[in-house]
Amino acid sequence: MSFTLRERTRDFDFEELIDYYATVKEPRHAEAKRLLEYWRDCVDNKGDFIVGRDIPARPIANLLRSIVVYEALPGYRDFRVRLAGDNARRRFKGDIKGALLSDLFTGHDLDHHLGAAIDTIRTLRPMTIDSRLKRGQVEELHSEILLLPVSAPDRQSTWLLVGMFFFS
């Protein structure tokens, strides 16, 4: 699946940036693998992964910079940011805690993110997405996105933990 973004260049021509998304079976990025292993360990040994108990936590302290936790709004019409690591704050140029997913993304990109979030929560299974941002044949950015269903602190609803890990 791909999405097109237009970016204005210095000479006022438009260059196309296209973000290609592909769901993959398992993560390949070392930090994504570590986060998934920690999530599975919590689920296997404690019965669940709970925001406030299992995150933030010492075993994944150095991964927190790459993590965003979202709360699903009623009817899954949008998601609110509950926790955002340094990489998300840097990417969006400020603190995004409290922001809606629809504040951060638009158009097809928003549709993709909402769809993946809803699928992860409804199936209660992890999802890994390979993301490649390209300008023509040039790859500008390659990342892996890991989506994990987690329990809210009150254990009454399912939230979404998203880890975004960049390849060099």
ABEGO torsion letter per residue (X at the ends): XBBBBBBBBAAGBBBBBBBBBBBBABBABAAAAAAAAAAAAAAAAAGBBBBGAAOBBAAAAAAAAABBBBBBBBGGABBBBABBBAAAAAAAGEBABGBBAAAABBEAAAAAAAAAAAAAAAAGBBBBBBBBBBBEABBABBBBBBBBBBBBAAGABBBBBBBBBBBX
